[in-house]
Amino acid sequence: MNDNLEDIKQLLVQTLNIDSSPIIGISTEENILDWLSAYIDKLISEDFDGLLFLLYRIDVNEDKVREMLAATNGINASRTIAELILERQKQKIYWRNKFKSSPTKIDENDRW
C-alpha cells in the first residue's frame, strides 16, 4: 500500500480527532474521499460550526472553498469540501517530508 496514503489516513485521524477504525481498511484515495465526504455531510447537517472550526484548524483556504462551492453551485458540497481537505493534508505531508528528509548543513563556524 502507498505510504503516502497511510500518511494521509494517519493525519486525518489526528486532525479529525477520531478513532482510526472507520478508515483503517481504506485502500484507495477515492475511498478516502468517499468516507470523508460522508463525514463532512454529517457535519453539514448536524454540526456546521464544528465543520467551520475543522476547516479553520486544517487551514483550508476560505477563498478556495467559496470559489469551489460557487463553481459547483453548491451541488455535492461535502465532496467539494472533502477534496479541499484532502488536498491540504497532502500539502502538509509533502512539506513535512521535505523538511524532515533534507537536513540543512550548517557550517561549523556558524553553529551556536
URLIN-V952311 format. One record per residue. RES is the residue in three letters. PHI is phi as a letter, one per 40 degrees, with the letter a starting at -180 (none if undefined). PSI is psi as a letter, one per 20 degrees, with the letter a starting at -180 (* if undefined). D_LAST is the distance of its C-alpha to the last C-alpha in Angstrom with 1 decimal. Layout:
# URLIN-V952311
RES/PHI/PSI/D_LAST
RES/PHI/PSI/D_LAST
This chain:
# URLIN-V952311
MET/none/q/42.3
ASN/c/p/39.7
ASP/c/h/36.2
ASN/c/h/35.6
LEU/c/g/38.7
GLU/c/h/37.5
ASP/c/g/34.2
ILE/c/g/36.3
LYS/c/g/38.5
GLN/c/g/35.6
LEU/c/h/34.0
LEU/c/g/37.5
VAL/d/g/38.1
GLN/c/g/34.8
THR/c/g/35.3
LEU/c/i/39.0
ASN/f/l/38.5
ILE/b/r/41.5
ASP/c/q/42.7
SER/c/i/42.1
SER/d/h/45.7
PRO/c/h/47.1
ILE/b/j/44.8
ILE/c/h/44.1
GLY/c/i/47.0
ILE/c/p/46.4
SER/b/i/46.1
THR/b/q/46.0
GLU/c/h/44.2
GLU/c/h/47.7
ASN/c/h/48.4
ILE/c/g/45.1
LEU/c/g/46.3
ASP/c/g/49.7
TRP/c/g/48.2
LEU/c/h/45.8
SER/c/g/48.7
ALA/c/g/50.8
TYR/c/g/48.0
ILE/c/g/47.5
ASP/d/g/51.3
LYS/c/g/51.5
LEU/c/h/48.9
ILE/d/g/50.8
SER/c/h/53.9
GLU/b/h/52.7
ASP/a/m/49.4
PHE/c/h/48.7
ASP/c/h/46.3
GLY/c/h/44.4
LEU/c/g/44.3
LEU/c/g/42.9
PHE/c/g/40.2
LEU/c/g/39.4
LEU/c/h/39.2
TYR/c/g/36.9
ARG/c/h/34.6
ILE/c/h/34.6
ASP/g/l/33.9
VAL/c/p/37.0
ASN/c/o/37.6
GLU/c/g/40.6
ASP/c/h/42.0
LYS/c/h/42.0
VAL/c/g/43.9
ARG/d/g/46.5
GLU/c/g/46.9
MET/c/g/47.4
LEU/c/h/49.8
ALA/c/h/51.7
ALA/c/h/52.0
THR/b/j/53.5
ASN/f/k/55.6
GLY/g/j/54.1
ILE/c/p/55.8
ASN/f/l/53.9
ALA/d/h/51.1
SER/c/h/49.7
ARG/c/g/49.2
THR/c/g/47.7
ILE/c/h/45.1
ALA/c/g/44.5
GLU/c/g/43.7
LEU/c/h/41.2
ILE/c/g/39.5
LEU/c/g/39.4
GLU/d/g/38.0
ARG/c/h/35.2
GLN/c/h/34.4
LYS/c/h/34.3
GLN/c/g/31.9
LYS/c/g/29.5
ILE/c/g/29.8
TYR/d/g/29.3
TRP/c/h/26.0
ARG/c/g/24.7
ASN/c/h/25.7
LYS/c/g/24.3
PHE/c/h/20.7
LYS/c/h/21.1
SER/c/i/22.4
SER/b/n/20.1
PRO/c/q/16.5
THR/c/p/14.4
LYS/c/o/13.4
ILE/b/p/10.1
ASP/d/q/10.4
GLU/d/h/8.8
ASN/c/h/8.3
ASP/c/i/6.5
ARG/c/q/3.8
TRP/c/*/0.0
